[in-house]
Amino acid sequence: MRLKELRERIVEIGNRMVADGLAHGGQGNISALDVESGLIAITPSAVPYHLRQPEDIVVIDLNRQIIEGKWRPTTEIALHMRFYHTRPDVRAVIHTHAPYASVFGIIHEPIPMVLIESATALSGPIPVAPYARPGSEEVAELTQKAMGEEGVACVMAHHGLVTVGQTLEQAYQATLAAETSARMVILARSMGAKVETLDERECKALRQAYLARYGPKPL
């Protein structure tokens, strides 16, 4: 089985997403790039997480051709490929329907940084990409552009959250950080309190310090 370890990790991350309340059924999608082979392991379309096995994860090339697998790749394949073709630093993409982060996609407001733990994973406020139809090339382009050249997270208007990383674990930690930040802001506002945000320069400094100590080595 090609990309065995990546496919196993994708199944594991999917189960964690369900356990953490970030997805259910077959919602959301995950992919990872194997740099040596240039192949990508990506979740299948319409197969529930609790039924997925490593062999259910599809292997495709950078031209979206299926190399191995019995299912069609996720309908959000354009979103994943957009990042692999435009961001050399990206080796993993995770899309969830994280409920608290998705609230900010409904009100079209960036998620502010309020926790140092979140800043280390995200480096700054999380932008919201304009709405476009799910699965389209347009939504892929708008999301990638909204995230920017160095961003790691973006909320898709009326849809959900996208995070990227040099590893699946790094991308998933960004997902958790974004969801935690969104939840804390919503809770603070529910108390009628003003939300005090971290200085953006401090957020970037915290992120750089974290990567220097714990992050993957630069490509």
JORA-V970685 format. One record per residue. RES is the residue in one small letter. SS is DSSP state (h for helix, s for strand, l for the rest). D_CENTER is the distance of its C-alpha to the mean C-alpha in Angstrom with 2 decimals. Layout:
RES|SS|D_CENTER  RES|SS|D_CENTER
//
This chain:
m|l|25.45  r|l|23.35  l|l|20.28  k|h|21.30  e|h|19.44  l|h|16.03  r|h|16.71  e|h|17.81  r|h|14.78  i|h|12.54  v|h|15.10  e|h|15.03  i|h|11.34  g|h|11.89  n|h|14.99  r|h|13.51  m|h|11.15  v|h|14.49  a|h|16.45  d|l|14.36  g|l|14.76  l|l|11.23  a|l|12.39  h|l|15.83  g|l|17.75  g|l|15.66  q|l|13.08  g|l|9.47  n|s|8.76  i|s|7.82  s|s|9.42  a|s|11.01  l|s|13.72  d|s|17.10  v|l|18.65  e|l|22.17  s|l|22.41  g|l|20.06  l|s|18.85  i|s|15.46  a|s|14.84  i|s|12.97  t|l|13.26  p|s|16.37  s|l|17.13  a|l|18.74  v|l|19.17  p|l|18.62  y|h|16.74  h|h|20.05  l|h|21.78  r|l|19.50  q|l|21.01  p|h|19.92  e|h|22.19  d|h|20.35  i|l|17.31  v|s|18.19  v|s|18.84  i|s|18.97  d|l|20.00  l|l|18.81  n|l|21.09  r|l|19.38  q|l|22.45  i|s|22.30  i|s|23.70  e|s|23.61  g|l|22.85  k|l|24.61  w|l|21.95  r|l|20.40  p|s|16.75  t|l|14.35  t|l|15.55  e|l|12.30  i|h|13.26  a|h|13.98  l|h|10.49  h|h|9.54  m|h|13.01  r|h|13.00  f|h|10.75  y|h|12.88  h|h|15.95  t|h|15.51  r|l|13.76  p|l|15.83  d|l|13.94  v|l|10.69  r|l|11.13  a|s|7.90  v|s|4.97  i|s|3.23  h|s|4.59  t|s|6.88  h|l|10.14  a|l|10.20  p|h|13.84  y|h|14.51  a|h|11.66  s|h|12.72  v|h|16.19  f|h|15.52  g|h|14.56  i|h|17.98  i|h|19.90  h|l|18.19  e|l|18.07  p|l|15.72  i|s|14.70  p|l|17.19  m|l|17.10  v|l|19.67  l|l|19.04  i|h|19.55  e|h|17.23  s|h|14.29  a|h|15.66  t|h|15.68  a|h|11.91  l|h|11.25  s|l|14.70  g|l|15.29  p|l|14.90  i|s|11.79  p|s|13.07  v|s|13.34  a|s|13.56  p|l|16.79  y|l|17.11  a|l|17.51  r|l|18.03  p|l|15.22  g|l|15.26  s|l|17.19  e|h|17.28  e|h|17.68  v|h|14.43  a|h|12.69  e|h|14.99  l|h|14.81  t|h|11.06  q|h|11.30  k|h|14.51  a|h|13.49  m|h|10.85  g|l|13.78  e|l|14.83  e|l|13.66  g|l|10.90  v|l|7.60  a|s|6.32  c|s|7.89  v|s|9.36  m|s|10.81  a|l|14.45  h|l|15.71  h|l|12.71  g|s|9.56  l|s|6.30  v|s|3.50  t|s|2.27  v|s|4.83  g|s|7.92  q|l|11.39  t|l|11.01  l|h|9.07  e|h|10.43  q|h|9.46  a|h|5.68  y|h|6.65  q|h|9.14  a|h|7.17  t|h|5.85  l|h|9.58  a|h|10.87  a|h|9.64  e|h|11.05  t|h|14.08  s|h|14.81  a|h|14.82  r|h|17.04  m|h|19.37  v|h|19.91  i|h|20.73  l|h|23.05  a|h|24.75  r|h|25.40  s|h|26.76  m|l|29.37  g|l|30.40  a|l|29.48  k|l|28.41  v|l|25.04  e|l|25.61  t|l|22.69  l|l|22.36  d|l|23.73  e|h|21.18  r|h|23.18  e|h|23.09  c|h|19.29  k|h|19.16  a|h|21.96  l|h|20.30  r|h|17.19  q|h|19.60  a|h|21.75  y|h|19.02  l|h|17.89  a|h|21.59  r|h|22.29  y|h|19.40  g|l|16.91  p|l|17.15  k|l|20.08  p|l|19.72  l|l|19.63
//
